Amino acid sequence: MDKKMMTIDLNSQVLLDKAERDGVETMYDRKQSFKAQCGFGLQGNCCRICGMGPCRITPKTPRGLCGADEHVIVGRNYARMVAGGTAAHSDHARDIAHTMALASRDGNYTIKDEAKLITLAKEWDVETEGRDIYDIAHEVADVALMEFGKPYGVARFLKNAPAKRQKVWKDLGIEPRAIDREVTTIMHSTHIGCTADIDSLIHMSLRTSLADGWAGSMIGTRFSDILFGTPTVRETEANLGVLEENKVNIILHGHEPSLSEMIVLASEDPELVELAKEVGAEGINLAGMCCTGNEVTMRHGVKTAGDFHQQELAIVTGAVEAMIVDVQCIFPALAKVAKCYHTKFITTSPKAKIAESTYMEFSEETAYEDARNIVKEAILNFKNRDKSKVLIPELKSSATVGYSLNAILGQLDRVVNSQIDPAGTLKPLADCLKSGVLRGVAGVVGCNNAKGISNKAHITIMKELIKNDILVVTTGCGASAAAKFGLMTKEARKLACKGLATVCELVDIPPVLHLGSCVDCSRILEVVSETAKALDMDMCDLPVVGVAPEWMSEKAVAIGTYVVASGIDTYLGIMPPVKGSSRAVEILCGELQDMVGAKFTVNENPEELAQIIISDIEKKRVRFEK
Ligand code: BF8
């Protein structure tokens, strides 16, 4: 396939041509040179957990050397993906909780949303009366840190779910305990010679994934809101056209807002702004990428440069002084691409050192100083920019972002008849769903995957859903795609059918709502949970679905699993590596329905997947409307 056909993003196509002219290899070249991917890996039936392997299952070798069959091998691999994803989200959350433990009135990190902190403190039985807000913050941080390793009890946030959902988890024995314990238990149980039963491996995966969704990710989101501010509705722009010819361009890529928030602050430091002018630039232009991009666009309106598949292409513009990264979703290839231009590829986390990068460690204790040094490094690199190598593609789209649960409630309050309904609830949304004005809500989330065409599945599915009166909420690189393709503008209402268009008009929202980063899928859980509570239902009773059309990371596997375990049917555009076990497919795409009230559906054709979702939502409505 022609490389340019592997993405529907026109800026990416322009830059793929440039990369070719510049002799730079990108993911798209590597994809082409991978003639065929390993069939055993694709099916999930290759085991390399012990040193006797790898053992690969074929008709002639139906068992590994220890006797594990294809179901055990696939189940173990799947469980390890869930554990990997849960570990990544939760370790991110742990860092944010540590950051809150360091917060002080005159320090690097302060409390931005006191009301949210007080609410959480009360939920967690932390005394608030007459106490200094920072004392409360430190105690709440300590309680959160205990959630990772406490020896007894279950995750604290579970009690926020509808009562019926809590009962499902309790009856099945999948209430997660301490977060680290669930991850460790999976690593232990999938060691050679432990669990050899696919049903049990999936059961464990459900419990561990819930430790991600209803513990780690929820801590990540809530604590980020408390420390950095709960997102509010704001305007921004998206795609590589946001880079500016005459400014120092800095790309923020990765995940944890403790770094990106400080870089945003440092980029406004008058001394550094002056320095940028001294080196001949008109100023400093920050742009985000991947989920750090989502964090800073939600809270500050920082423009989004692009998504996971555009990270190399951002550097290929020749206009980026520094690509600053922390953890997760960072191509090691960036080091090589950066060497072809003047770009400094700056790694900052001891958890994600990358060979041949410029390592400038970022520590929460010295956060502002570290951030200043990093921004300064970028500014001083402006003089090295080679103008003959610069090509900033033109396209960018405007977007309205910032839809935290609080922001959604704020928008809904515009239409509340205060004589009838109290303000500050999701009841208006519940009413629109109940009446059928809105047919459903879909959380379309996740990554880009080179198995398909970049952005195509996201955009095809989102457009089709809004055309059928299904409100779309989105996070992660799905959100970046929606922003780039104009689906987060209020004008995109014209792509929606009459019911959704009317709701958008009344509530003054776009038909696709940006809820944040991947960790913020916990916001989707909260919206669904609160809507279910408003209707006295379980989450599985609502015409609500999760969709991951282009997922690729272990985090996405953890998310998909906790979304299903929460009772929300989940639709995947890429087959996970489980096909090697008919039993795994049987459980994940069938039997989970009876266990948790939801299941996975997979279809790699985005048009077909959209139609399946629409038809399933209509089927769900029959019971919902009774
Ligand atoms: O954090 S940045 S590629 S993994 S969607 Fe996917 Fe994008 Fe990564 Fe989730 Ni977010």
Boltz pocket constraint, residues with backbone or C-beta under 6 A from the ligand:
constraints:
  - pocket:
      binder: B
      contacts: [[A, 254], [A, 255], [A, 290], [A, 291], [A, 308], [A, 328], [A, 329], [A, 446], [A, 447], [A, 448], [A, 475], [A, 476], [A, 477], [A, 478], [A, 517], [A, 518], [A, 519], [A, 552], [A, 553], [A, 555], [A, 556]]
      max_distance: 6.0
